[in-house]
Amino acid sequence: MKVAIGCDHGGIVLKDSVIKAIVELGYEYVDYGTYDNASVDYPDYAEKVARAIIAGDADKGVLLCGTGIGISIAANKIDGIRCAHVTDNFSAQMSAEHNNAQIIAMGGRITKEEDAYTFTKTFLTTEFAGGRHAMRVDKIMALENK
């Protein structure tokens, strides 16, 4: 599995924890930035990660900003993307198992580093349950065409 990572200056504090989780799982990652604490705009990184997934350059993604909210909203503006803002391990699991999310988003100002590590591992190792959830995901995706 290849995982795309993107963050702004508010989320960079979680990046090392996310990378550690990915590497420990034996997965590859592509880091789309940012690489330091200089102020940047989170929509730019949301777009890079989301488009990498749509293009098939990555299978899953992790986005990080100050709260995880803005970057998740931006990612969800890209057709075909389901990005879930997660704040606990259960939401990380359900985003994959029930919603077949391709990306999770977390906040560097609200998420502890050890939690980002755990949420990332949970998200990346949880399989989509399909069944009744597939029908619901199809309905979500159909909203883009209305």
BELFENGI-V422890 format. One record per backbone hydrogen bond with DSSP energy under -1.0 kcal/mol. NH is the residue of the N-H (numbers start at 1). CO is the residue of the C=O. If there is no record, write none. Layout:
# BELFENGI-V422890
NH CO
NH CO
This chain:
# BELFENGI-V422890
3 28
4 60
5 30
6 62
7 33
8 64
12 8
14 11
18 14
19 15
20 16
21 17
22 18
23 19
24 20
25 21
26 23
27 22
28 1
30 3
32 5
44 41
46 42
47 43
48 44
49 45
50 46
51 47
52 48
53 49
54 50
55 51
56 53
57 52
58 52
59 2
60 2
61 102
62 4
63 104
64 6
65 106
72 68
73 69
74 70
75 71
76 72
77 74
78 75
81 78
84 103
86 105
92 88
93 89
94 90
95 91
97 93
98 94
99 94
101 95
102 82
103 82
104 61
105 84
106 63
108 65
109 66
110 107
111 107
116 112
117 113
118 114
119 115
120 116
121 117
122 118
123 119
124 120
125 121
129 97
133 130
135 131
136 132
137 133
138 134
139 135
140 136
141 137
142 138
143 140
144 141
145 142
146 143
